């Protein structure tokens, strides 16, 4: 349509049986397809029960920033004076502006950004985790990218990792974390397309926690698949026999390191007061873990700092003993200091 035709169209008389009406909710949903399809869904209440409501895109000579789409209600005859809900949809394949769309109602306009379909990395994957021993399905999810969506609980983060790896899951860097060495092998599988090309991934891991972290900690982190909390807690509570509570926590930081804290609590019989305090033993620790031992350390001695080494090991009774080693060079006295303190004995892993 050229400019003269558009001007002639505008001069036509307005219809007497159709009106732009108000809406209550407007959203763009993404269909699980490749390439992804955008659909506008609008709902509200129409003023007449027999009114037909449609989404009518405006006509443009050039692509606008936001493509206007009117919510139009038409009466086929005499209107039945009773309100009724409506919900209508419109595929946006040919009606998207440079930035998105603008839904136009009688008294309200709503702009919605829609990611461009062309020129962006697009992909969709079917992801699954199965037991290597039984072949049974443990968890599965569907993921779409550009836009991010599907049944995956973290589509934006997963798509970010895939974009940086050009859709190759095997190229995603491993996420640091603590996993047990319990052998419960699982098989990770992914099939789909990325930017028009086929992608397949399948690999076996010793257990779910190892599998999720080895693939970046996000792509296979969906319901039923995410590893248990990386926080470790060892404690012993003897307060009932006039003793004390000792609770050692090893907590993940934002990156691959950990912080160790000791919480103690007891009743001071001399003055009848309850004593409850927490102490940070060390931060920035690098940890390794087996079923029998956890070792966390940080060595800043090359930068004139300290060595902190926390060891929690299983004893013959099946509980755990914890020690903290501190080593540094005493510049005042000109000698090295290397001390090991008991943090707790007979601790139970929670």
N, C-alpha and C positions, 0 to 999 in steps of 0.2 A: 504494500500500500504506500503510495507516494503522498507528499504533503498536501496536494490539492484534494486528493480523495479523502484524506483524514479531515480536512476542514469541512468538506461537504457532509461528512458523517456527523460531525459535531453540530451542524446546523439543523439536522433532522429533529422533529418534535420529540420530546421525551414521552415515554410510554405512560399511560394513565393507570395501568394495572400492576406495575412493578415499582418497587421502592428499595433503596438501600436500607437495610435494617441492622439493628445492633446485634453484636455477638458477645459471648461471655468468655470463651476460651479459644485460643488459636495456637497450634503447635505444628512443627514440621517433624514427621517421623521418617525413619529410614527403614526401607524394606531389606530383608536379609537376602541380597542378591549381588551379583557382580556383573557390571559395575553397580554400585549402590544406587537405589532409586529414592528420590525425595518425594514425599507426599504431604500436602497441606491438609490438616484436619481442623475444622472449625465447628464449634458447637455453641448452642445458646437456646433461647426461647423465642419462638415466632408468635406474633400477635394474633394470628388466625390459624385455626386448626387445619384448614384445607389449603393453606399457603404453601407453595412450592419454593424451596430455598435452594439457590445455586451459588457457586463461586464463579464470578465473571472477571477474567483478566482484562485489564485495560489494553488499549492498542497503542503501540509506540512505533516511531520511525527508526529510532536508535535504541539500543539497550540502555535502560536507565540504571541508576545506582540501586534502587529498590523498585521492583516491578509491582505496581498496584493491582490488587485483586479485591473486587467489591463483593460484599455479602448481599445478594439481591434476593428479595422475596416477591413472588408474583402470585396473583389470585386468578384462578381459572374462571371465576364468576363472582357471585355474592360471597363475601367472606363470612365464615362461621365464627361468631364472636367468642372464641375460647382459645386461650394460649396453649401451646404444646411445645415440647422440646424438639430440637433438631440437631443433627450431626451430619456433616457433609465433608467430602474430601475432593482433592484435585491433584493429580500428578503434576509435578513442577518441571518436567523435562524441557518444556518450551516456554516457560514463564518465570524465569529467574533472572533478576538483575545482576549487576556486577557485584553487589554486596549481599543481595538477598531479595526478600519480598516485603510488601507492606499490605497488611490486611486492612480493608477500609469498611468501617461500619457507619451507621447513621451518626453516632456521636463519639466514635473512638477510632483511632488508627493505631495499628501495632506493627512495628518493623521487626522482622526476624531475619537474622543473618543465616545464609545458606552457603556452605563451603563450595567452591567451584569444582565441578566434576572434571574438567579438563586440566591437564598440567600438574595434577597432584598424584602422589603415589597412592594407588588404590589396591585394596586387597581384601580377601576374605579367607578364613581358615576354619576348618572343623578340627577341634582339639580333643584329645582323649587320653586318659590314663587307665591302663589295664594292669591287672595282676599277672606277673609272669608265670606264677605257679599255677593259678587256676584259670587264667584267661578271662576272668570276670571283669566287667567294667567297674572302675572305681569312681570316675568322674568324667564329665565331658562338657564342652562349651562351644559356642559359635561366636566368632569374632569378625567384625567388619572394620575396615579402616578407611578414612577419608570419605564419609565421616566415621568417627569411631562409634561402634555400637555392637549389637548382638546380645547374646545372653551372658557374655563375659562380664564379671563384676568390675574390672578395671580396664575398660577398652582404651581410654586415652593413653594411659601409661604403657599398655602392651603395644599399641600402635606406634608410640614414640620409639620404643626399642626396636620394633620391626623396621621402621623407616630408617633408622640409623644403620641397620644391618641389611638393608635392601631386600627385606622379606625372607632372609635366610636365618632361621632360628638358631642353627649351629654357629652362626657368627656373633650371636649376642654374648657379651661378656658375662662371666659367672658372677653371681652375687655372693659376697662373703657372709658366713653365718655358721652357727653351731648345729650339727646334726649328729644323732647317735649312729653307731656302727652296726645297728641291728640289721640283719640281712633279710629283707622282705622285698625282693626285686620287683620292679614295675617297668612297664613299657610305655614311653611317651610317643604319641603319634600325632601328626598334623598333616593335613592335605588341603590344598586350596590354590589360589592364584595371587600373584603380586604384580601390579602394573602390567597386567595382560599375560604374564608368564606363569607357568605351572610351578608350584613349590610343594615339595614333600619332605617330611622329616620323620624319622623313627629311630629311637635309641633306647637302650636298656640302662637302668640305673639300680643301685643296690637297695634304695628305699625311696619313698615319696619325698621326704625332706631333701635328700641329696638331689633328686630329680628337679624339684622346683628351683632350688638355688643354682644348680648347674646351668639352667636355661634362663638365667637373669632374674629369677625371683618374682616375675610378673605374668609372663605369657601363660604358664601352666598353673597360676595361682588362682584357681576358681573353686567353687563350692565342692567340698569333699576332697580337695587336693592340697590345700594349703598346709604347710608343716605346722607342727605345734609351736607354741611360743618359744622364741629363742632364749627367754629369760630363764635362768637356772636359780633355784632356791634350795638351800640346805639349812636345816634348822634342828634345834633341840630345845624343848621347853621343860625345864625342871622347876618351874615356879610353884607347882603343887606340892613339892617336897622341900620348900624353903630354898629353892635354887634360883636360877635365872633362865631367861629366854636368850638364846643366841641364834640369830638368823643371818645367814650369808646370802647375798643376792649378787648375781652376775648378770648385768642388764646390757642389752645392745644399745649402742649410740647411733647417731644418724648414719655414720659410715660403717666400715667393717670392724670397728673396734668396740670394746666393752668397758663398762665401769663396774667396779666391785665395791659393795657397801656392806657394813656390818651393823646390824640392829641388835641392841641388847636391852633387856628390861628385867627389873627385879624390885623387891621391896626392901628399903633400908630399914632394918629392924630397930636401929638405934633412935631414929626419929619418926618412924612410921610413914615415911614418904615413899611414893612410887617413883622409881628412876626409869626413865625411858629415853633412850638416845640412839642416834644413828651416826655413823662415821664413814666417810668415804675413804676406802683403803687405797684405791688407785683408779686412774682413768686412762683412756687411750690404750687399753690392753689388747694384745692379740692372743686369741684363745684357740686351743685345740681340745677335742673331747673324744673320749671313748666311754664305754659303759663303766669302766673301773676308775678312770682318772680324768680330771679336768686340769689343764695347765694354762695359765694366763700370765703374760709377761710384757714388760716395757723396759727397755734399756736406754736411758738417756745419759749414760756415763761418758760417751764420746763428746757430748756437749756440756760436760761438767755437771751432769745431773745425777740421777739415781737409777739403780736397777730395782724394779719391783717385780717379784715373781710369786704368784699365788698358785698353790698346788692343793687340789682337793682329791684325795685318793680313798678308795674303798679299803676298809680294814678287814681282819679275819672274821669279825662278827657281822659283816654285811652292811655296816653303817660307814660313814665317811669321816675322815679327819682332814682338817684344813690348816695349812701353814702359810705364812707370808714372809718371804725373804726380802730384806732391804740391804742393798750394797751401794756404797759411794766412797769417794775419797775426801777425807777430812782435811781441808786446806789449812785450818788453824793449827792442828797438831801434826800435820804432814804424814798421816797414816791412813790406810784403807780400813773401812768399816764394813763388816759383812755379818748381819744378824738375821736369825730366823725366829719368828714368834708364832706360837700356837694360836690359831684363830678359833678353833672349836674341835671337839672330839665327840664321837658318837652321833654325828649329825645324820639326819634322815633327808634323803632327796625327795622333794615334793614335785 
